[in-house]
């Protein structure tokens, strides 16, 4: 696994239309750490993703744990939650990270 990068909503601007936003790419064997300061949406454009989401700063959350996302699926990440994103299989992952607002 390569080094993780911490990304937040201030580093990446909000997308007005997530369907039209250019996807980000994550190579196989890499991982990305996501820590939003505002509600964000992670959407898989191409490939499959393993996403581990913590409980957030206020304890237990129903949407925490290990999740598998396929192309076309999305996940809302709450402010203060920490998610780790990794591609599954031999294909690089393409995804969008946009405001959930």
HUCOR-V43958 format. One record per residue. N is the residue number from 1. SS is DSSP state (alpha for helix, beta for strand, coil for the rest). OMEGA is omega in whole degrees, -180 to 180 (none if undefined). NEAR is the number of other ideal C-beta (glycine too) atoms within 10 Angstrom. Layout:
n: {N/N}
ss: {SS/SS}
omega: {OMEGA/OMEGA}
near: {NEAR/NEAR}
//
This chain:
n: {1/2/3/4/5/6/7/8/9/10/11/12/13/14/15/16/17/18/19/20/21/22/23/24/25/26/27/28/29/30/31/32/33/34/35/36/37/38/39/40/41/42/43/44/45/46/47/48/49/50/51/52/53/54/55/56/57/58/59/60/61/62/63/64/65/66/67/68/69/70/71/72/73/74/75/76/77/78/79/80/81/82/83/84/85/86/87/88/89/90/91/92/93/94/95/96/97/98/99/100/101}
ss: {coil/coil/coil/coil/coil/beta/beta/coil/coil/coil/coil/coil/coil/coil/coil/coil/coil/alpha/alpha/alpha/coil/coil/coil/beta/beta/beta/coil/coil/coil/coil/beta/beta/beta/beta/coil/coil/coil/coil/coil/beta/beta/beta/beta/beta/beta/beta/coil/beta/beta/beta/beta/beta/beta/coil/coil/coil/coil/coil/coil/coil/coil/coil/coil/coil/beta/beta/beta/beta/beta/beta/coil/coil/coil/beta/beta/beta/beta/coil/coil/coil/coil/coil/beta/beta/beta/beta/beta/beta/coil/coil/coil/coil/beta/beta/beta/beta/beta/beta/beta/coil/coil}
omega: {178/-179/178/176/179/-179/176/-174/177/178/-179/180/178/180/178/-180/-176/-179/-179/-178/176/180/173/-176/177/-176/176/-179/-180/176/178/179/-179/180/-177/174/172/180/-178/178/174/-179/178/180/-177/-180/179/-177/167/-178/175/-177/179/-177/-178/-174/-175/177/-171/174/-179/-176/177/178/-180/-178/173/179/177/176/-180/179/180/-177/176/177/-176/176/179/175/176/178/175/-174/178/175/175/177/-175/-177/174/-180/171/-176/175/180/-172/177/178/-177/none}
near: {7/11/8/14/12/10/18/15/21/9/11/17/10/15/17/9/7/17/9/8/17/9/16/15/14/20/10/14/10/17/16/23/14/23/17/24/11/15/14/27/18/24/21/23/18/14/21/16/24/15/21/14/22/14/15/16/10/9/7/7/14/6/13/17/11/9/15/11/20/10/15/9/14/15/18/13/24/18/15/15/21/17/22/15/26/18/24/14/10/7/13/14/26/18/24/20/25/21/16/18/9}
//
